[in-house]
């Protein structure tokens, strides 16, 4: 597991198998597993296989994503109000 309160950058030759929890994730290599981040950027040549939970997902041309994407709600859900 990789956990960071800032940015995690997986380089071109990087390979991560497991969970990544961070504020911002930049993938130029390969990630296999579960990602939980505010922003995920899959660069050209980057590959993510698994589940991504994020508010923002950016996939550049030639970037690959295989799996499920869950969008975090950046705004709090509105509760029921009585009038």
C-alpha positions as CSV (number, residue, x, y, z in Angstrom):
1,X,0.0,0.0,0.0
2,X,1.2,3.5,-0.8
3,X,-0.4,6.3,1.2
4,X,0.5,10.0,0.9
5,X,-1.2,13.3,1.8
6,X,0.3,15.0,-1.3
7,X,1.2,13.6,-4.8
8,X,2.4,10.2,-5.8
9,X,4.1,9.9,-9.2
10,X,4.5,6.4,-10.8
11,X,7.3,6.8,-13.3
12,X,7.6,5.2,-16.7
13,X,9.4,2.1,-15.4
14,X,7.3,2.0,-12.2
15,X,5.0,-0.9,-11.4
16,X,2.7,-0.9,-8.4
17,X,0.5,-3.8,-7.4
18,X,-1.7,-2.9,-4.5
19,X,-3.6,0.1,-3.1
20,X,-2.7,3.7,-3.6
21,X,-4.3,6.4,-1.4
22,X,-3.2,9.9,-2.1
23,X,-4.3,13.5,-2.9
24,X,-3.0,13.4,-6.5
25,X,-1.8,10.4,-8.5
26,X,0.2,10.7,-11.7
27,X,0.7,7.4,-13.6
28,X,3.3,7.1,-16.3
29,X,4.0,3.4,-15.5
30,X,1.7,0.6,-14.4
31,X,-0.7,0.4,-11.4
32,X,-2.7,-2.7,-10.7
33,X,-5.1,-2.5,-7.8
34,X,-7.3,0.1,-6.0
35,X,-6.7,3.8,-6.3
36,X,-8.4,6.4,-4.0
37,X,-7.4,10.0,-4.8
38,X,-8.8,13.4,-5.4
39,X,-7.2,13.6,-8.8
40,X,-5.8,10.8,-11.0
41,X,-3.9,11.6,-14.2
42,X,-3.0,8.7,-16.5
43,X,-0.3,10.0,-18.8
44,X,0.6,8.8,-22.3
45,X,2.1,5.3,-21.8
46,X,0.5,5.0,-18.3
47,X,-1.7,2.0,-17.5
48,X,-4.1,1.5,-14.6
49,X,-5.9,-1.8,-14.1
50,X,-8.4,-1.9,-11.2
51,X,-10.7,0.5,-9.5
52,X,-10.3,4.2,-9.3
53,X,-12.3,6.4,-6.8
54,X,-11.6,10.1,-7.6
55,X,-13.2,13.5,-8.1
56,X,-11.3,14.0,-11.3
57,X,-9.9,11.4,-13.7
58,X,-7.7,12.6,-16.6
59,X,-6.6,10.1,-19.3
60,X,-4.2,11.4,-21.9
61,X,-4.0,10.1,-25.4
62,X,-2.3,6.6,-25.3
63,X,-3.1,6.3,-21.6
64,X,-4.9,3.0,-20.7
65,X,-7.5,2.5,-18.0
66,X,-9.1,-0.9,-17.5
67,X,-11.6,-1.4,-14.6
68,X,-14.2,0.6,-12.7
69,X,-14.3,4.3,-11.9
70,X,-16.3,5.7,-9.0
71,X,-16.8,9.5,-8.9
72,X,-16.3,11.1,-5.5
73,X,-18.9,13.8,-5.0
74,X,-16.9,17.1,-4.5
75,X,-20.0,18.8,-3.2
76,X,-21.8,17.6,-0.1
77,X,-25.1,15.9,-0.7
78,X,-28.2,17.9,-0.1
79,X,-30.3,16.6,2.7
80,X,-34.1,16.6,2.7
81,X,-35.4,19.9,4.1
82,X,-38.9,20.5,5.6
83,X,-40.6,23.7,4.6
